[in-house]
Amino acid sequence: MLNTTQEQMKEEITQEIGRGVRLDYIRDTAGEWIDSYLPIYNNEIIEEWKNMPGDYDNRGAAELGAQQGHGIVDLMSLDLYLYYSDLFQAVLDEIEEDHAIYEQERMAEGDAI
């Protein structure tokens, strides 16, 4: 799950940047991106929740302010949202770093000419 999702995120973000979408816009709309990666069916939510790192267990309700009356699967979804948020931010940081290195190399090549 982890590597596949991260690779999918990286590929989609890179494609959007290739189309001219700015990285800061992607950061500003991260919630929409993250929502698109979250499973919607109970069995998928439960399976992915089981596979995520344990330090995300029960964080969603605390950090996102879940109200009473939510079922367990809803609470699992909140935990997954935090997990996918962290994954998405890590991918964005990696792309930003790769882009900065590319720009530095390109500038260095321009100075050498």
C-alpha positions as CSV (number, residue, x, y, z in Angstrom):
1,M,0.0,0.0,0.0
2,L,2.6,2.5,1.1
3,N,5.0,2.3,-1.8
4,T,2.2,2.0,-4.4
5,T,0.3,5.0,-3.1
6,Q,3.4,7.1,-2.8
7,E,4.5,6.3,-6.4
8,Q,0.9,7.0,-7.6
9,M,1.0,10.4,-5.8
10,K,4.4,11.2,-7.2
11,E,3.4,10.3,-10.7
12,E,0.2,12.3,-10.6
13,I,1.8,15.4,-9.1
14,T,4.7,15.3,-11.6
15,Q,2.2,15.1,-14.4
16,E,0.3,18.1,-13.1
17,I,3.6,20.1,-12.8
18,G,4.4,19.1,-16.4
19,R,1.1,20.6,-17.4
20,G,2.1,23.9,-15.7
21,V,0.4,23.5,-12.4
22,R,2.5,25.2,-9.7
23,L,3.6,23.2,-6.7
24,D,2.2,25.8,-4.2
25,Y,-1.2,25.4,-5.8
26,I,-1.0,21.6,-5.3
27,R,0.0,22.3,-1.7
28,D,-3.0,24.6,-1.3
29,T,-5.4,22.0,-2.7
30,A,-3.8,19.1,-0.9
31,G,-7.1,18.1,0.9
32,E,-8.8,17.5,-2.5
33,W,-5.9,15.3,-3.6
34,I,-5.8,13.4,-0.4
35,D,-9.6,12.7,-0.5
36,S,-9.1,11.1,-3.9
37,Y,-6.7,8.5,-2.5
38,L,-8.8,7.5,0.5
39,P,-10.8,4.3,0.1
40,I,-14.6,4.6,0.3
41,Y,-15.7,1.1,0.9
42,N,-15.7,-0.2,4.5
43,N,-13.7,-3.4,3.7
44,E,-11.0,-1.3,1.9
45,I,-11.0,1.3,4.8
46,I,-10.5,-1.5,7.3
47,E,-7.8,-3.2,5.2
48,E,-5.8,-0.1,4.7
49,W,-6.2,1.0,8.3
50,K,-4.7,-2.3,9.4
51,N,-1.7,-1.8,7.1
52,M,-0.9,1.8,8.1
53,P,1.7,2.5,10.8
54,G,0.3,2.1,14.3
55,D,1.2,5.6,15.4
56,Y,-1.8,6.8,13.4
57,D,-4.3,4.7,15.4
58,N,-7.0,6.9,17.0
59,R,-5.3,10.2,16.0
60,G,-7.9,11.2,13.6
61,A,-10.7,11.7,16.1
62,A,-8.4,13.6,18.4
63,E,-6.8,15.9,15.8
64,L,-9.7,16.3,13.4
65,G,-12.4,16.7,16.1
66,A,-14.7,13.8,15.5
67,Q,-18.0,14.0,17.2
68,Q,-19.7,11.3,19.1
69,G,-21.9,9.0,17.1
70,H,-19.3,8.2,14.5
71,G,-18.9,4.5,13.8
72,I,-15.6,2.7,14.0
73,V,-15.1,2.7,10.2
74,D,-15.6,6.5,10.2
75,L,-13.0,6.9,12.9
76,M,-10.6,4.6,10.9
77,S,-11.2,6.9,7.9
78,L,-10.1,9.9,9.9
79,D,-6.9,8.1,10.9
80,L,-6.3,7.2,7.3
81,Y,-6.8,10.8,6.3
82,L,-4.0,11.9,8.6
83,Y,-1.8,9.1,7.3
84,Y,-2.4,10.0,3.7
85,S,-1.9,13.7,4.5
86,D,1.6,12.9,5.8
87,L,2.4,10.7,2.8
88,F,1.2,13.5,0.4
89,Q,3.3,16.1,2.1
90,A,6.4,13.8,2.1
91,V,5.9,13.3,-1.7
92,L,5.5,17.0,-2.3
93,D,8.7,17.7,-0.2
94,E,10.6,15.1,-2.3
95,I,9.4,16.6,-5.6
96,E,10.3,20.1,-4.4
97,E,13.7,19.0,-3.4
98,D,14.3,17.1,-6.7
99,H,13.1,20.2,-8.6
100,A,15.5,22.5,-6.6
101,I,18.4,20.1,-7.3
102,Y,17.5,20.1,-11.0
103,E,17.4,23.9,-11.1
104,Q,20.8,24.2,-9.4
105,E,22.3,21.7,-11.8
106,R,20.8,23.6,-14.8
107,M,22.1,26.9,-13.5
108,A,25.6,25.4,-13.0
109,E,25.6,24.0,-16.5
110,G,24.6,27.5,-17.8
111,D,27.5,29.0,-15.9
112,A,29.9,26.5,-17.4
113,I,29.0,27.4,-20.9
